Amino acid sequence: MSTLLFVNGTLMRGLKLHANLDGATFLGAFRTAPKYRIHSIADIHPGMYEVAEGGISVPGELYDLPDAVWERVEAGEPPHLYRGPVELEDGRIVPGILFPREVIESEGHRDITEFGGWREYWAAHTGGTA
C-alpha cells in the first residue's frame, strides 16, 4: 500500500531530510490553499497549521509513499509533527505534515509566514539552503 504526503520543509528536494523519502514517487510541486501559517521550530524545521483567516498558500511537494517509506519518514520527524489533512490550492485534501498550533503558541516559535515558505525563510535568515 501507499499514501500521499504533502511536505513543506526539510523533506523537500535538496534539503537535509529529503533522503528519508528515498523510494517515494515525486508527484510535483504544489501549494496549499491560502489558509495556513508557518513557524520556525528552533530553526530546525517549519511547523504549519490551518487558520480561519490570515493564512497563506504554502509551497511544498507532493509524494506517493510506500508504507515502508512512511514509517522511515515518521521515525525521522521531530517531536509534535504529525500527519493530518492539508487542503491544496486545487481543492484536494491530502495527508500532510502539520504542527499543533497550541504547541507553537505555548513555546513561542517564530512566525515565518511573511516569508512565504521554508526555503524563502531559510534563504533570508541564513543566506543559504535549508
N, C-alpha and C positions, 0 to 999 in steps of 0.2 A: 504494500500500500504506500501511498504518498500523500503529502499535504502541500498546499500552497503556503508561502510565507512572505510577507512584505517586511523588508528590513530598511532602516533609515539611519544606521550608524556604522559601527566598526565592522559589521559583517559585509558591508558593501565592497564591490570590486576595488582592489588596490589598497584596502585598509587592513588594519592589523589582525582582525579575526576572520577575514574572508576565507582562509584555509579551512575553517570549520564547516564551510559549505561545500567542500570537495565531494563530488558525487551528486550534487543538486543540479538541476537544469535552470539556467538563467532565462527568464521569460521576458525581460526587458526592464527599462527604466519607467517608473510610474510616479504619480503624485497622489497624495491623499486628497479627499475633499477638503475644502478650506475650513476645517473645524478642529484643528489640533494645535497644541502648544508644545514646545520642546525646551528642555532644560539641560544644562551640562551637569552631569553627575560626577563631580570631582575631577572634571576634565579627563575622564576615562572613557565615557560613553554618553550618548544622549538618552534622555528619558522623555517619551512622548505620551500625551494623554489627550482625550477629547474634551472640548469645551462647548458650551452653548453659544458663546459669542467671543469675538476677539481671537479666533484661530486663524491659521494659515494653511495653505496647501503645502505639505511637507514632501520634499523629493525623496525617493528611495528606489528600491529594486524589488522585483517580484521573482520568486524562485519556486520550483516544484521540488520538494524534498522527499526522498525515500525515508521511511521510518528510522532507519539507522542513522541517517544524516541529522534528522530532527533530534534524536537522542544526543548526538555529539554537540549540536548547537545548544541545546538546553543545558547540557552539563557545563558548557563553557561560558554561559551567561552569568553576569554578576548578580548579586542578591537583588531581589524585588522585581527584576524584569520578568515579564510573563507574556504568554501568547494569548491574544484576545482579538476581538473583531475590529478591523480597520476599514473605513469606507474610502475607496479610491475615487478620484475625480470623475470617473466614468460611471459611478453609482454602484459598482460591485462591492460587496462586503467580502473581505478575505482575512485570514488569520495574519496577525502582525505582532511585532514586538512592542509592548507597551510598558509603562512605568506608573505605579499608583500615584495619583495626584496628591493624596494625603501625605505620602512619604516625602515627596518633593517639597511640599509646603512646611512640614514639620522639621525637615532637615535644612531648609533654606538654600536649595540648589539654585544656581544662577539661571535665570530665564534667558534663553538664547533665541527665542522665536524671531526677534527682529533681524537676525542674520539670514533667515530663510531655510536653513538646514545645517546638518552636522558638518559637512565638508566646508561650507561657507564660513561657519563659525571658526572651525579649526584653522583655516587659512588666515582669517583676520586676526585670530588670537595668537598664532604662533608663526605665521608666515610660511607654514609648511603643510605637508599632507598628514591627515589624521591616521 
